[in-house]
Amino acid sequence: RRGRPRRRPDKLHADKAYEAKARRQECRARGIVPRIARKGIESSQKLGRHRWVVERTHAWFNRFRRLPVRYERRADIYDAFTTLAASLITLNQIRRFC
């Protein structure tokens, strides 16, 4: 196949909604260590820390109105807007800390 070879993640972090024996077995069959909070036993607080970073980043990208709803037909133009948004987000973060 062309392109970069696919890599499987080492671990999967999930909340209590995905807690089922079948999900754990599917992960293990693929060589992935499941980190799924169990209902009534474990707290979701540890797993929530990892998820917050992703949700926050999606929120930053959603501030750019062209990105959540894709108006561009051409993929290269959409990719350019995504790259521009990432550059502006990075610039704002650098300003915050410098």
C-alpha positions as CSV (number, residue, x, y, z in Angstrom):
1,R,0.0,0.0,0.0
2,R,1.1,3.6,-0.7
3,G,1.7,6.1,2.0
4,R,2.8,5.9,5.6
5,P,2.3,2.6,7.3
6,R,-0.5,2.5,9.9
7,R,0.4,2.2,13.6
8,R,-1.8,0.9,16.3
9,P,-2.0,2.9,19.6
10,D,-0.5,1.3,22.7
11,K,-3.4,2.2,25.0
12,L,-7.0,3.2,24.6
13,H,-8.5,5.6,27.2
14,A,-12.3,5.4,27.4
15,D,-15.0,6.3,29.9
16,K,-17.6,4.1,31.5
17,A,-19.9,4.2,28.5
18,Y,-17.6,1.8,26.7
19,E,-17.2,-0.6,29.6
20,A,-18.1,-4.1,28.2
21,K,-16.3,-7.4,28.1
22,A,-16.6,-7.4,24.3
23,R,-14.8,-4.0,23.9
24,R,-12.0,-5.1,26.2
25,Q,-11.5,-8.4,24.2
26,E,-11.5,-6.5,20.9
27,C,-8.7,-4.2,22.1
28,R,-6.7,-7.1,23.5
29,A,-7.1,-9.0,20.2
30,R,-5.5,-6.1,18.4
31,G,-2.7,-5.7,20.9
32,I,-4.1,-2.6,22.5
33,V,-4.2,-2.2,26.3
34,P,-7.7,-0.9,27.3
35,R,-7.9,1.7,30.0
36,I,-11.7,1.8,30.5
37,A,-13.2,2.9,33.8
38,R,-15.5,0.2,35.3
39,K,-19.0,1.1,36.4
40,G,-19.5,1.4,40.1
41,I,-15.8,0.7,40.8
42,E,-13.5,3.3,39.3
43,S,-13.7,7.0,38.9
44,S,-13.7,8.6,35.5
45,Q,-11.6,11.5,36.7
46,K,-8.2,10.0,35.6
47,L,-9.5,9.3,32.1
48,G,-11.2,12.7,31.8
49,R,-7.8,14.4,31.9
50,H,-6.8,13.0,28.6
51,R,-10.1,13.6,27.0
52,W,-10.2,17.3,28.0
53,V,-7.2,18.1,25.9
54,V,-8.8,16.7,22.7
55,E,-12.2,18.4,23.4
56,R,-10.5,21.8,24.1
57,T,-8.5,21.5,20.8
58,H,-11.7,20.8,18.8
59,A,-13.3,23.8,20.4
60,W,-10.4,26.0,19.3
61,F,-10.8,24.8,15.7
62,N,-14.6,25.3,15.9
63,R,-14.0,29.1,16.4
64,F,-13.0,29.3,12.8
65,R,-16.4,29.2,11.1
66,R,-15.3,27.6,7.8
67,L,-13.9,24.5,9.5
68,P,-16.9,22.9,11.3
69,V,-19.1,23.0,8.2
70,R,-16.9,22.2,5.2
71,Y,-17.9,24.7,2.4
72,E,-14.9,24.1,0.2
73,R,-15.2,21.4,-2.4
74,R,-11.5,21.0,-2.9
75,A,-9.5,19.2,-0.3
76,D,-6.4,21.3,-0.8
77,I,-8.2,24.5,0.1
78,Y,-9.8,22.9,3.2
79,D,-6.3,21.7,4.2
80,A,-5.0,25.3,3.7
81,F,-7.7,26.7,6.0
82,T,-7.0,24.0,8.6
83,T,-3.2,24.8,8.5
84,L,-3.9,28.5,8.8
85,A,-6.2,27.8,11.8
86,A,-3.6,25.7,13.5
87,S,-1.0,28.4,12.9
88,L,-3.2,31.1,14.5
89,I,-4.0,28.9,17.4
90,T,-0.3,28.2,18.0
91,L,0.5,31.9,17.7
92,N,-2.1,32.8,20.3
93,Q,-0.7,30.1,22.7
94,I,2.8,31.4,22.2
95,R,1.7,35.0,23.0
96,R,0.0,33.7,26.1
97,F,3.2,32.3,27.5
98,C,5.7,34.8,26.3
